[in-house]
């Protein structure tokens, strides 16, 4: 009884209270983290506030001559249908961010949850069959080419946002699951897990209250990195005509529609392409800073440069 009480005392404080504060300090202390956060905030402001700042409707045609040069009336000029490019750019970033965000969130909840469960089950003799089952499902899904899987789902269910969210989530879920399974295996044999088991805590309590807080930084870093890839993947689907459909002002679709007129109206391509690039780079810089935070050797190397 007393031994269990002593173990229980250890389990009460498994996570340092300043973990989130140290993470924020580490991000803002690195150049990549500072630049990434600054660019991310800037892009988020454009995406959220852009539709309210657009001078014209993004779908209204005939506002000017087709492929008109920049002017006071149309700062970025007009596209091949006489639509205002600036208005379309300001209004088109929502789906480029929202679809990846929802897809990666779903992938993290489902794939990451299964990965954490599998990592815990892998060291429990009576639950190892569950880890083997989860790993087999991950391996099977990973064997399918991502673009082919997306094409099959879109061909079967259409080009709606829900289909894209489900397709991207299905592609990323096993990858996120594998990463979080490994992170779980690194901490699942810790004393506070043993203490929780000795106290008779149930599986949901152990996973949510004991394991998850101790791999939180890994979850955040993985989420940010998947967001980088998801933004590019979703934009590529729209560029191929498999995502957003006309007359949407989605950035990927804008690039696809205006690429034939790039010599006469370059901003119709450059504006959305730059938006996609800056958003991806900013997320990648944040993910890089998070990786340095998780890797002490990387931080020491960076400190000596």
NORKA-V417455 format. One record per helix or strand of 2 or more residues. SS is the DSSP state (~ for helix, > for strand). FROM is the first residue (numbers start at 1). TO is the last residue. If there is no record, write none. Layout:
<<SS:FROM:TO> <SS:FROM:TO>>
This chain:
<<~:2:11> <~:19:29> <~:31:53> <~:85:91> <~:93:121> <~:125:142> <~:146:157> <~:161:187> <~:191:198> <~:203:214> <~:216:239> <~:251:261> <~:267:294> <~:296:304>>
